[in-house]
């Protein structure tokens, strides 16, 4: 896996509401997504774009900042992409909503030419789920894929009260595609704003599956989300021992490494590196 931004808890804030956006930027979320899409009325798109420009340029760099642009089929997408490209190093990535084909990401990638801004794909339609393998391999700039439950659930006819377990087939399909492409799999937002047992169960479920983090829509959920996707101290120590053992074997010219009487292979190394990445260690 490439060296990617840590995204255990990703807080989404409306790009048209300065108070809420500033509160998000001052939170402990690993990443803040300033939303130009669903959270902004059509008549307020240009105004929100100006606010987002200022907020990104004034951010202190203490956490990753992304912008969710409007869907590429809308009349606002080109201006959104131009704005984001102009922000340069101040912007970590762009979230492209309603991604359905690899070509969607190629278009966004071209708009970002000459920058180091990353891309994230929000998959929230049946067609997007169907094309997930192509989407996750579309461009080198792609860092993560996110499940958009609200739109996807509506398109599928799935109940808004469906449990996390009811999404297993889609979650596993997206996770496998992301891992095969070497990018992150991020769980989409829970459709409630409380930090309650239902939200914590949702986070614990996808963390156990192997996801890297979760979107949240209220600051109260940030701490629980981060905790759910943070490895235990024991897991971190075990991961460090694995990496150290592999490094020692390589330095000694050994063809294989052992730890506690067990052979270490690349699968164990990949898992160890992912654990360390989740705590911000190398």
C-alpha positions as CSV (number, residue, x, y, z in Angstrom):
1,X,0.0,0.0,0.0
2,X,1.2,3.5,-0.9
3,X,1.8,6.0,1.9
4,X,-1.7,7.5,2.2
5,X,-3.4,10.0,4.5
6,X,-4.8,8.5,7.7
7,X,-8.6,8.5,7.5
8,X,-9.9,6.7,10.6
9,X,-12.5,9.5,11.2
10,X,-13.4,11.8,8.3
11,X,-15.8,14.6,9.2
12,X,-18.0,16.1,6.5
13,X,-19.0,19.7,6.8
14,X,-21.1,22.0,4.5
15,X,-19.0,24.2,2.4
16,X,-21.7,26.9,2.6
17,X,-21.7,27.2,6.4
18,X,-18.6,28.9,7.8
19,X,-19.5,28.2,11.4
20,X,-19.9,24.4,10.9
21,X,-16.9,24.3,8.5
22,X,-14.6,26.0,11.0
23,X,-15.8,23.8,13.8
24,X,-14.9,20.8,11.7
25,X,-11.5,22.2,10.8
26,X,-10.8,22.7,14.5
27,X,-11.9,19.1,15.4
28,X,-9.7,16.1,16.0
29,X,-10.9,14.4,12.8
30,X,-8.1,12.9,10.7
31,X,-9.6,14.5,7.6
32,X,-12.3,17.2,7.0
33,X,-14.3,17.1,3.8
34,X,-15.8,20.5,2.8
35,X,-18.9,19.7,0.9
36,X,-19.9,21.6,-2.3
37,X,-22.5,19.0,-3.3
38,X,-25.5,17.8,-1.2
39,X,-25.0,20.3,1.6
40,X,-25.2,23.4,-0.8
41,X,-28.4,24.7,-2.5
42,X,-28.1,25.3,-6.2
43,X,-28.4,29.1,-5.8
44,X,-25.5,29.0,-3.3
45,X,-22.9,27.0,-5.3
46,X,-20.7,30.0,-6.3
47,X,-20.8,31.5,-2.9
48,X,-19.9,28.2,-1.3
49,X,-17.0,27.8,-3.7
50,X,-15.6,31.2,-2.6
51,X,-15.9,30.3,1.1
52,X,-14.3,26.9,0.6
53,X,-11.4,28.6,-1.3
54,X,-10.8,30.9,1.7
55,X,-11.1,28.1,4.3
56,X,-8.7,25.8,2.6
57,X,-6.1,28.5,2.1
58,X,-6.4,29.6,5.7
59,X,-6.3,26.1,7.2
60,X,-3.3,25.5,9.5
61,X,-2.3,22.2,7.9
62,X,-2.8,20.3,11.1
63,X,-5.1,17.8,9.3
64,X,-6.0,16.7,5.8
65,X,-8.6,18.8,4.0
66,X,-10.6,17.5,1.1
67,X,-13.4,19.0,-1.0
68,X,-16.4,17.1,-2.3
69,X,-17.2,18.5,-5.7
70,X,-20.5,18.3,-7.4
71,X,-21.2,15.3,-9.7
72,X,-19.4,15.5,-13.0
73,X,-22.8,15.5,-14.8
74,X,-23.8,18.8,-13.2
75,X,-23.2,22.3,-14.5
76,X,-21.0,23.1,-11.4
77,X,-18.4,20.4,-11.8
78,X,-16.0,22.3,-14.1
79,X,-15.8,25.3,-11.8
80,X,-15.4,23.0,-8.8
81,X,-12.5,21.2,-10.4
82,X,-10.9,24.5,-11.4
83,X,-11.1,25.8,-7.9
84,X,-9.6,22.7,-6.4
85,X,-6.7,22.6,-8.9
86,X,-5.9,26.2,-8.0
87,X,-5.6,25.4,-4.3
88,X,-2.4,23.3,-4.8
89,X,-0.7,21.9,-1.8
90,X,-3.3,23.4,0.6
91,X,-5.7,20.8,-0.5
92,X,-5.2,17.1,0.2
93,X,-7.7,15.6,-2.1
94,X,-10.9,15.9,-4.1
95,X,-13.9,13.6,-3.4
96,X,-15.7,12.8,-6.7
97,X,-19.3,11.8,-6.0
98,X,-21.5,9.3,-7.9
99,X,-18.5,7.7,-9.6
100,X,-19.8,5.1,-12.1
101,X,-16.9,4.5,-14.5
102,X,-13.1,4.7,-14.6
103,X,-13.6,7.6,-17.1
104,X,-15.1,9.7,-14.4
105,X,-11.8,9.6,-12.5
106,X,-9.7,10.1,-15.6
107,X,-11.6,13.3,-16.3
108,X,-11.0,14.5,-12.7
109,X,-7.3,13.4,-12.9
110,X,-6.8,15.5,-16.1
111,X,-8.3,18.6,-14.3
112,X,-5.7,18.2,-11.6
113,X,-2.7,17.8,-13.9
114,X,0.4,19.4,-12.5
115,X,-0.7,19.1,-8.9
116,X,-0.2,16.6,-6.1
117,X,-3.9,16.7,-5.1
118,X,-5.3,13.2,-4.5
119,X,-8.6,11.7,-5.6
120,X,-11.2,9.8,-3.7
121,X,-14.1,8.0,-5.3
122,X,-17.6,8.1,-3.7
123,X,-19.4,5.1,-5.0
124,X,-23.2,5.5,-4.5
125,X,-25.0,3.9,-7.4
126,X,-25.5,0.3,-8.5
127,X,-23.5,1.0,-11.7
128,X,-20.6,2.2,-9.6
129,X,-20.7,-0.9,-7.5
130,X,-20.8,-3.0,-10.6
131,X,-17.8,-1.3,-12.1
132,X,-15.8,-1.1,-8.8
133,X,-12.8,-3.1,-10.1
134,X,-12.2,-0.7,-13.0
135,X,-12.9,2.4,-10.8
136,X,-10.3,1.4,-8.2
137,X,-7.6,1.0,-10.9
138,X,-8.5,4.0,-13.0
139,X,-5.8,6.5,-12.1
140,X,-2.6,6.5,-9.9
141,X,-3.9,9.6,-8.1
142,X,-6.8,7.6,-6.5
143,X,-6.3,7.2,-2.8
144,X,-9.6,5.8,-1.5
145,X,-13.0,4.5,-2.4
146,X,-16.0,5.4,-0.1
147,X,-19.4,3.8,0.1
148,X,-22.3,6.2,-0.2
149,X,-25.1,4.5,1.6
150,X,-27.9,7.0,1.3
151,X,-28.1,7.2,-2.5
152,X,-27.1,3.6,-3.0
153,X,-29.7,2.4,-0.6
154,X,-32.4,4.5,-2.3
155,X,-31.4,3.1,-5.7
156,X,-31.5,-0.5,-4.4
157,X,-34.7,0.0,-2.6
158,X,-33.0,-0.9,0.7
159,X,-34.6,0.2,4.0
160,X,-33.0,3.2,5.7
161,X,-33.1,1.0,8.9
162,X,-31.0,-1.7,7.3
163,X,-28.3,-3.0,9.6
164,X,-24.6,-2.9,8.7
165,X,-24.7,-6.6,8.2
166,X,-27.3,-6.2,5.4
167,X,-24.6,-4.4,3.4
168,X,-21.9,-7.2,3.7
169,X,-21.9,-8.2,0.0
170,X,-21.3,-4.7,-1.2
171,X,-18.9,-3.9,1.6
172,X,-16.8,-7.0,0.8
173,X,-16.8,-6.3,-2.9
174,X,-15.6,-2.7,-2.5
175,X,-13.0,-3.8,0.1
176,X,-11.6,-6.5,-2.1
177,X,-11.3,-4.1,-5.1
178,X,-9.7,-1.5,-3.0
179,X,-7.1,-3.9,-1.6
180,X,-6.3,-5.3,-5.0
181,X,-5.6,-1.8,-6.2
182,X,-3.6,-0.8,-3.1
183,X,-5.9,2.0,-2.0
184,X,-8.0,2.7,1.1
185,X,-11.6,1.5,1.7
186,X,-13.6,4.0,3.7
187,X,-17.0,3.3,5.2
188,X,-19.7,5.9,4.4
189,X,-21.6,7.9,6.9
190,X,-24.1,6.4,9.3
191,X,-27.5,8.0,8.7
192,X,-27.8,9.4,12.2
193,X,-25.9,12.1,14.0
194,X,-25.7,10.7,17.5
195,X,-22.7,8.9,19.0
196,X,-24.9,6.0,20.1
197,X,-24.8,2.2,20.2
198,X,-26.1,1.9,16.7
199,X,-23.3,4.2,15.3
200,X,-20.6,2.5,17.3
201,X,-21.8,-0.9,16.1
202,X,-21.6,0.4,12.5
203,X,-18.0,1.5,13.0
204,X,-17.0,-1.6,14.8
205,X,-18.6,-3.8,12.0
206,X,-16.6,-2.3,9.1
207,X,-13.4,-2.0,11.2
208,X,-13.6,-5.7,11.8
209,X,-14.1,-6.3,8.1
210,X,-10.9,-4.5,7.4
211,X,-12.0,-1.0,6.3
212,X,-9.5,1.9,7.0
213,X,-12.0,4.5,8.4
214,X,-15.4,6.0,8.4
215,X,-17.1,9.2,7.3
216,X,-19.0,11.0,10.1
217,X,-21.6,13.8,9.8
218,X,-21.4,15.2,13.3
219,X,-18.4,16.2,15.4
220,X,-19.8,14.1,18.3
221,X,-19.0,10.9,16.3
222,X,-15.4,11.7,15.6
223,X,-13.9,10.2,18.8
224,X,-15.8,6.9,18.5
225,X,-15.0,6.5,14.9
226,X,-11.3,7.1,15.4
227,X,-11.3,4.6,18.3
228,X,-13.0,2.0,16.2
229,X,-10.3,2.2,13.5
230,X,-7.3,2.6,15.8
231,X,-5.3,-0.7,16.5
232,X,-4.7,-1.7,20.1
233,X,-1.3,-1.1,21.7
234,X,-0.7,-4.9,21.5
235,X,-1.4,-5.0,17.8
236,X,0.9,-2.0,17.2
237,X,3.7,-3.6,19.1
238,X,3.3,-6.9,17.3
239,X,3.4,-5.1,14.0
240,X,6.6,-3.3,14.9
241,X,8.2,-6.6,15.9
242,X,7.2,-8.1,12.5
243,X,8.7,-5.2,10.6
244,X,11.9,-5.3,12.7
245,X,12.2,-9.0,12.2
246,X,11.9,-8.6,8.4
247,X,14.4,-5.8,8.3
248,X,16.9,-7.8,10.4
249,X,16.5,-10.8,8.0
250,X,17.0,-8.7,5.0
251,X,20.1,-7.0,6.5
252,X,21.6,-10.5,7.3
253,X,20.9,-11.6,3.7
254,X,18.5,-14.3,5.0
255,X,15.9,-15.6,2.5
256,X,13.2,-15.8,5.2
257,X,12.4,-14.2,8.5
258,X,11.1,-15.8,11.6
259,X,9.4,-14.5,14.7
260,X,8.3,-16.5,17.8
261,X,8.9,-19.7,15.9
262,X,6.8,-18.8,12.9
263,X,7.8,-17.9,9.4
264,X,6.9,-14.4,8.2
265,X,5.7,-13.9,4.7
266,X,4.6,-10.9,2.6
267,X,1.0,-11.3,3.7
268,X,2.0,-10.8,7.3
269,X,4.2,-7.8,6.4
270,X,1.3,-6.2,4.5
271,X,-0.9,-6.5,7.5
272,X,1.8,-5.1,9.8
273,X,2.4,-2.1,7.6
274,X,-1.4,-1.4,7.5
275,X,-1.6,-1.5,11.3
276,X,1.3,1.0,11.6
277,X,-0.2,3.3,9.0
278,X,-3.4,3.4,11.0
279,X,-1.5,4.9,13.9
280,X,0.5,7.2,11.7
281,X,3.7,5.3,12.1
282,X,6.1,4.1,9.4
